[in-house]
Amino acid sequence: MDIFMIVIDTLIVVLYITLIAFITPFTMRFFKRRQFDIFIQLLPICSIVFVSSILISIGLGGFKEMLFFQITSIISLVLLGFLLFLTLAMRALWKDKYDLLVERILSFREKNERSFSLK
């Protein structure tokens, strides 16, 4: 593999990561304004990462070209399945446990935000 292909592949990975980093806060804020909980806010993010990583890897010549998009596809598929289980099955079957889990995550986030503030 020549140096030009390494530079292009690195540039594609960096641009992909920055694109996801810029899209994530806007979609999370949009769903937060609609009063959705944290798991439902993460569903579109994981699906965007999954679909885009598959499309980019296919566009670059298949999954055997870049290991980064293989790993990203697998991790995002696992996270998407886990989030779908949490939002659909757990929300319907064990509503009280689901609400307790969401409350714990929100209290943990608030505690961390307060500890990192400069006040």
LOLUMLO-229429 format. One record per residue: residue number from 1; x, z, y of N, C-alpha, C, O in turn. Coordinates in steps of 0.001 Angstrom, whole numbers, padded with zeros to 6 digits. Atoms other than C-alpha are relative to their C-alpha. Example, Ala and Ser with C-alpha at 12.3 -4.5 7.8 and 13.67 -1.06 7.14 Angstrom:
# residues 2
<pt 1, <000890, 000000, -001190>, <012300, 007800, -004500>, <000900, 000000, 001200>, <001936, 000665, 001181>>
<pt 2, <-000820, -000060, -001190>, <013670, 007140, -001060>, <-000770, 000730, 001090>, <-000261, 000899, 002198>>
***
This chain:
# residues 119
<pt 1, <000856, 000000, -001174>, <000000, 000000, 000000>, <000901, 000000, 001236>, <001803, 000829, 001355>>
<pt 2, <-000860, 000062, -001180>, <001518, -000963, 003300>, <-000469, 000970, 001080>, <-001545, 001560, 000982>>
<pt 3, <000237, -000989, -001055>, <001627, 001145, 006446>, <-001249, -000332, 000812>, <-001929, 000568, 001305>>
<pt 4, <001178, 000408, -000765>, <-001100, -000882, 008162>, <-001286, 000500, -000654>, <-002193, 000967, 000037>>
<pt 5, <001198, -000467, 000710>, <-003666, -000009, 005490>, <-000122, 001521, 000068>, <-001233, 002043, 000154>>
<pt 6, <000025, -001466, -000113>, <-002720, 003676, 005634>, <-000504, 000411, 001373>, <-001298, 001344, 001493>>
<pt 7, <000446, -000295, -001366>, <-003211, 003687, 009409>, <-001484, -000300, 000159>, <-002214, 000498, 000747>>
<pt 8, <001424, 000371, -000095>, <-006573, 001885, 009152>, <-000867, 000995, -000762>, <-001910, 001414, -000260>>
<pt 9, <000768, -000972, 000792>, <-007790, 004237, 006390>, <-000062, 001359, 000697>, <-001111, 002003, 000713>>
<pt 10, <-000019, -001267, -000731>, <-006725, 007292, 008386>, <-000896, -000067, 001227>, <-001610, 000890, 001528>>
<pt 11, <000844, 000188, -001174>, <-008434, 005927, 011487>, <-001481, 000020, -000379>, <-002293, 000591, 000348>>
<pt 12, <001396, -000005, 000467>, <-011668, 005346, 009529>, <-000446, 001418, -000330>, <-001552, 001813, 000039>>
<pt 13, <000352, -001378, 000362>, <-011640, 008904, 008159>, <-000148, 000865, 001248>, <-001088, 001653, 001346>>
<pt 14, <000070, -000799, -001225>, <-010946, 010430, 011576>, <-001237, -000362, 000815>, <-001916, 000525, 001331>>
<pt 15, <001201, 000418, -000726>, <-013682, 008371, 013239>, <-001277, 000465, -000688>, <-002246, 000828, -000022>>
<pt 16, <001151, -000475, 000752>, <-016116, 009303, 010478>, <-000227, 001495, 000233>, <-001360, 001929, 000445>>
<pt 17, <000114, -001445, -000214>, <-015388, 013020, 010887>, <-000465, 000300, 001426>, <-001305, 001178, 001627>>
<pt 18, <000440, -000233, -001384>, <-015763, 012840, 014680>, <-001440, -000432, 000211>, <-002166, 000202, 000977>>
<pt 19, <001402, 000427, -000108>, <-019028, 010930, 014342>, <-000939, 001062, -000552>, <-001948, 001379, 000077>>
<pt 20, <000824, -001060, 000584>, <-020479, 013598, 012059>, <000047, 001246, 000882>, <-000965, 001927, 001044>>
<pt 21, <-000122, -001176, -000865>, <-019155, 016320, 014372>, <-000808, -000162, 001284>, <-001286, 000833, 001828>>
<pt 22, <000798, 000212, -001202>, <-020927, 014727, 017353>, <-001496, -000072, -000291>, <-002306, 000315, 000552>>
<pt 23, <001416, 000133, 000353>, <-024210, 014040, 015545>, <-000617, 001347, -000373>, <-001773, 001610, -000042>>
<pt 24, <000515, -001257, 000528>, <-024592, 017485, 013969>, <-000630, 000913, 001048>, <-001756, 001357, 000825>>
<pt 25, <000633, -000924, -000955>, <-025219, 019633, 017091>, <-001300, -000535, 000601>, <-002230, 000231, 000852>>
<pt 26, <001209, 000573, -000588>, <-027792, 017229, 018507>, <-001187, 000076, -000958>, <-002295, 000421, -000548>>
<pt 27, <001102, -000071, 000956>, <-029853, 017057, 015328>, <-000408, 001438, -000282>, <-001593, 001734, -000430>>
<pt 28, <000333, -001408, 000218>, <-029602, 020805, 014751>, <-000802, 000552, 001173>, <-001765, 001292, 000967>>
<pt 29, <000721, -000472, -001181>, <-030747, 021486, 018312>, <-001416, -000588, 000050>, <-002360, 000098, 000442>>
<pt 30, <001313, 000636, 000026>, <-033619, 018999, 017942>, <-000940, 000721, -000960>, <-002085, 001005, -000608>>
<pt 31, <000839, -000682, 000979>, <-034928, 020699, 014803>, <-000206, 001472, 000339>, <-001224, 002056, -000030>>
<pt 32, <000164, -001394, -000417>, <-034347, 024164, 016251>, <-001107, 000118, 001042>, <-001862, 001090, 001036>>
<pt 33, <001083, -000007, -000980>, <-036641, 023300, 019172>, <-001360, -000157, -000659>, <-002368, 000294, -000115>>
<pt 34, <001251, 000183, 000738>, <-039291, 022337, 016634>, <-000321, 001188, -000902>, <-001267, 001129, -001688>>
<pt 35, <000202, -001260, 000726>, <-039037, 025864, 015110>, <000186, -000136, -001510>, <-000523, 000512, -002279>>
<pt 36, <-000341, 000077, 001415>, <-037568, 024819, 011755>, <001118, 000984, -000296>, <001936, 001284, 000573>>
<pt 37, <-001058, -000943, 000346>, <-035356, 027253, 009877>, <001314, -000736, -000273>, <001379, -001964, -000218>>
<pt 38, <-001358, 000546, 000090>, <-031656, 026738, 009224>, <000163, -000980, -001159>, <000919, -001944, -001039>>
<pt 39, <-000154, 000893, 001148>, <-032023, 025086, 005809>, <-000639, -001357, 000265>, <-000098, -002387, -000136>>
<pt 40, <000649, 001267, -000335>, <-034445, 022457, 007073>, <000789, -000727, 001081>, <000762, -001957, 001131>>
<pt 41, <-000854, 000631, -000996>, <-032109, 021818, 010005>, <001199, -000687, -000642>, <001686, -001697, -000134>>
<pt 42, <-001171, 000572, 000665>, <-029268, 021103, 007588>, <-000325, -001182, -000915>, <000570, -001950, -001264>>
<pt 43, <000375, 001104, 000888>, <-031223, 018662, 005395>, <000355, -001377, 000568>, <000983, -002165, -000138>>
<pt 44, <-000366, 001329, -000504>, <-030877, 015630, 007715>, <001510, -000195, 000139>, <002009, -001308, -000025>>
<pt 45, <-001454, 000112, -000138>, <-027196, 016380, 008288>, <000628, -000371, -001344>, <001453, -001281, -001420>>
<pt 46, <-000551, 000287, 001326>, <-026409, 016423, 004574>, <-000404, -001384, -000493>, <000388, -002075, -001134>>
<pt 47, <000427, 001336, 000431>, <-028465, 013302, 003947>, <000728, -001089, 000776>, <001062, -002128, 000205>>
<pt 48, <-000758, 000977, -000787>, <-026724, 011451, 006802>, <001428, -000109, -000530>, <001963, -001211, -000657>>
<pt 49, <-001366, 000008, 000539>, <-023317, 012467, 005426>, <000030, -000699, -001350>, <000932, -001494, -001614>>
<pt 50, <000039, 000616, 001328>, <-024296, 011436, 001894>, <-000178, -001509, 000081>, <000582, -002261, -000529>>
<pt 51, <000280, 001434, -000082>, <-025748, 008055, 002804>, <001135, -000748, 000700>, <001543, -001820, 000252>>
<pt 52, <-001063, 000698, -000722>, <-023044, 007169, 005319>, <001296, -000055, -000799>, <002015, -001052, -000733>>
<pt 53, <-001228, 000046, 000805>, <-020211, 008108, 002968>, <-000111, -001029, -001117>, <000868, -001699, -001444>>
<pt 54, <000186, 001037, 001022>, <-021685, 005912, 000247>, <000081, -001386, 000615>, <000729, -002272, 000057>>
<pt 55, <-000038, 001311, -000646>, <-022214, 003011, 002653>, <001412, -000382, 000438>, <001824, -001530, 000269>>
<pt 56, <-001366, 000298, -000438>, <-018703, 003271, 004083>, <000895, -000292, -001197>, <001714, -001210, -001146>>
<pt 57, <-000850, 000241, 001169>, <-017102, 003502, 000648>, <-000320, -001346, -000645>, <000584, -002036, -001117>>
<pt 58, <000359, 001319, 000532>, <-019049, 000460, -000555>, <000538, -001093, 000917>, <001030, -002118, 000446>>
<pt 59, <-000514, 000977, -000951>, <-018092, -001393, 002613>, <001503, -000162, -000056>, <002022, -001232, 000263>>
<pt 60, <-001454, 000068, 000088>, <-014429, -000585, 002071>, <000502, -000495, -001348>, <001712, -000597, -001554>>
<pt 61, <-000450, 000555, 001275>, <-014367, -001938, -001455>, <-000339, 000844, -001203>, <000267, 000672, -002260>>
<pt 62, <000400, -000799, 001146>, <-016040, 000598, -003680>, <000608, 001389, 000019>, <001398, 001733, 000898>>
<pt 63, <-000435, -001387, 000046>, <-015380, 004153, -004685>, <001452, 000160, -000444>, <002026, 001234, -000261>>
<pt 64, <-001382, -000155, 000454>, <-011943, 003444, -006155>, <001006, -000181, 001133>, <002200, 000043, 000935>>
<pt 65, <-000905, 000204, -001131>, <-010494, 002658, -002710>, <000451, 001301, 000641>, <001648, 001575, 000715>>
<pt 66, <-000364, -001199, -000761>, <-010642, 005973, -000840>, <-000548, 001248, -000667>, <-001750, 001360, -000908>>
<pt 67, <000365, -001253, 000642>, <-010686, 009389, -002438>, <-000833, 000875, 000928>, <-001688, 001629, 000464>>
<pt 68, <000723, -000818, -000967>, <-012001, 010991, 000775>, <-001502, -000220, -000097>, <-002264, 000747, -000116>>
<pt 69, <001427, 000284, 000040>, <-015367, 009246, 000576>, <-000617, 000302, -001366>, <-001815, 000574, -001451>>
<pt 70, <000480, -000458, 001305>, <-015674, 009963, -003151>, <-000314, 001488, 000047>, <-001388, 001921, -000369>>
<pt 71, <000178, -001450, -000074>, <-015228, 013670, -002524>, <-001128, 000354, 000958>, <-001930, 001243, 000670>>
<pt 72, <001066, -000253, -000965>, <-017490, 013587, 000540>, <-001364, -000296, -000593>, <-002313, 000457, -000373>>
<pt 73, <001281, 000346, 000635>, <-020245, 011861, -001433>, <-000426, 001053, -001014>, <-001591, 001448, -001053>>
<pt 74, <000328, -000994, 001025>, <-020069, 014357, -004283>, <-000386, 001333, 000630>, <-001381, 001941, 000236>>
<pt 75, <000297, -001283, -000645>, <-019972, 017429, -002032>, <-001328, -000055, 000748>, <-002122, 000882, 000667>>
<pt 76, <001257, 000091, -000743>, <-022804, 016197, 000185>, <-001194, -000140, -000938>, <-002280, 000340, -000614>>
<pt 77, <001092, 000086, 000974>, <-024922, 015333, -002872>, <-000320, 001382, -000570>, <-001490, 001734, -000725>>
<pt 78, <000220, -001356, 000513>, <-024434, 018850, -004264>, <-000680, 000868, 001062>, <-001627, 001592, 000755>>
<pt 79, <000620, -000768, -001082>, <-025255, 020416, -000874>, <-001431, -000437, 000256>, <-002302, 000395, 000509>>
<pt 80, <001356, 000502, -000195>, <-028288, 018183, -000486>, <-000930, 000486, -001104>, <-002065, 000875, -000828>>
<pt 81, <000812, -000526, 001098>, <-029570, 019179, -003921>, <-000261, 001487, 000141>, <-001375, 001951, -000105>>
<pt 82, <000147, -001436, -000209>, <-028962, 022851, -003179>, <-000987, 000288, 001136>, <-001843, 001163, 001006>>
<pt 83, <000913, -000202, -001122>, <-030747, 022613, 000186>, <-001430, -000398, -000357>, <-002381, 000268, 000051>>
<pt 84, <001348, 000379, 000432>, <-033676, 020763, -001355>, <-000606, 001055, -000899>, <-001799, 001343, -000795>>
<pt 85, <000499, -001082, 000838>, <-033981, 023485, -003976>, <-000420, 001190, 000850>, <-001485, 001770, 000640>>
<pt 86, <000326, -001144, -000853>, <-033877, 026182, -001303>, <-001260, -000231, 000815>, <-002100, 000662, 000927>>
<pt 87, <001134, 000226, -000890>, <-036407, 024554, 000963>, <-001290, -000277, -000755>, <-002359, 000130, -000298>>
<pt 88, <001237, 000347, 000707>, <-038873, 023266, -001616>, <-000390, 001031, -001051>, <-001476, 001608, -000982>>
<pt 89, <000353, -000884, 001109>, <-038749, 025415, -004734>, <-000030, 001462, 000419>, <-000999, 002172, 000151>>
<pt 90, <-000070, -001414, -000347>, <-037650, 028736, -003314>, <-001026, 000357, 001066>, <-001591, 001451, 001040>>
<pt 91, <000986, -000262, -001046>, <-039904, 028456, -000279>, <-001408, 000097, -000572>, <-002219, 000886, -000087>>
<pt 92, <001327, -000018, 000596>, <-042937, 027788, -002459>, <-000167, 001141, -001001>, <-001217, 001781, -001045>>
<pt 93, <000137, -000983, 001071>, <-042210, 030166, -005331>, <000321, 001425, 000444>, <-000399, 002362, 000098>>
<pt 94, <-000441, -001330, -000399>, <-040384, 033082, -003733>, <000083, 000076, 001529>, <001172, 000156, 002098>>
<pt 95, <000068, 000043, -001469>, <-041509, 033088, -000096>, <000685, 001209, 000639>, <001404, 001059, 001627>>
<pt 96, <-000602, -001194, -000601>, <-040437, 036686, 000592>, <001525, 000001, -000108>, <002209, 000412, 000830>>
<pt 97, <-001449, 000078, 000150>, <-036920, 036150, -000807>, <000596, -001069, 000911>, <001690, -000900, 001449>>
<pt 98, <-000456, 001069, -000889>, <-036591, 032920, 001160>, <000047, 000494, 001446>, <001019, 000241, 002158>>
<pt 99, <000027, -000540, -001361>, <-037611, 034652, 004396>, <001107, 001028, 000219>, <001715, 001075, 001288>>
<pt 100, <-001075, -000981, -000093>, <-035172, 037479, 003699>, <001361, -000687, 000108>, <002220, -000243, 000869>>
<pt 101, <-001250, 000751, -000063>, <-032362, 034967, 003116>, <000195, -000632, 001377>, <001298, -000594, 001921>>
<pt 102, <-000093, 000605, -001335>, <-033121, 033155, 006389>, <000289, 001062, 001048>, <001089, 000832, 001955>>
<pt 103, <-000261, -001089, -000948>, <-033213, 036475, 008275>, <001439, 000488, -000087>, <002062, 000766, 000938>>
<pt 104, <-001386, -000441, 000162>, <-029857, 037509, 006818>, <000976, -001003, 000619>, <001941, -000616, 001279>>
<pt 105, <-000886, 001027, -000559>, <-028251, 034211, 007780>, <-000069, 000017, 001518>, <000961, -000088, 002184>>
<pt 106, <000134, -000033, -001458>, <-029649, 034391, 011309>, <000644, 001248, 000590>, <001266, 001170, 001650>>
<pt 107, <-000643, -001213, -000521>, <-028493, 037992, 011765>, <001513, -000101, -000108>, <002227, 000392, 000766>>
<pt 108, <-001438, 000205, 000150>, <-025043, 037057, 010453>, <000525, -000929, 001087>, <001592, -000684, 001650>>
<pt 109, <-000405, 000929, -001054>, <-024855, 034131, 012894>, <-000003, 000681, 001358>, <000918, 000480, 002150>>
<pt 110, <000066, -000691, -001286>, <-025944, 036306, 015821>, <001134, 001004, 000146>, <001709, 001145, 001225>>
<pt 111, <-001084, -000971, -000046>, <-023402, 038983, 014921>, <001329, -000700, 000266>, <002145, -000196, 001037>>
<pt 112, <-001246, 000739, -000213>, <-020597, 036396, 014776>, <000063, -000597, 001395>, <001139, -000647, 001991>>
<pt 113, <000003, 000550, -001352>, <-021654, 034800, 018053>, <000320, 001086, 001020>, <001016, 000828, 002002>>
<pt 114, <-000298, -001091, -000916>, <-021535, 038183, 019766>, <001457, 000428, -000100>, <002059, 000798, 000908>>
<pt 115, <-001383, -000439, 000148>, <-018124, 039006, 018339>, <000987, -001007, 000581>, <002100, -000627, 000947>>
<pt 116, <-000889, 001013, -000550>, <-016625, 035717, 019564>, <-000212, -000229, 001490>, <000515, -001014, 002098>>
<pt 117, <000220, 000204, -001427>, <-018027, 035946, 023077>, <001085, 000701, 000809>, <001711, 001645, 000326>>
<pt 118, <-001060, -000541, -000838>, <-015660, 036733, 025941>, <-000449, 001186, 000844>, <000359, 001747, 001584>>
<pt 119, <000521, -001105, -000815>, <-017866, 039409, 027511>, <000472, 001329, -000524>, <000131, 002370, 000038>>
***
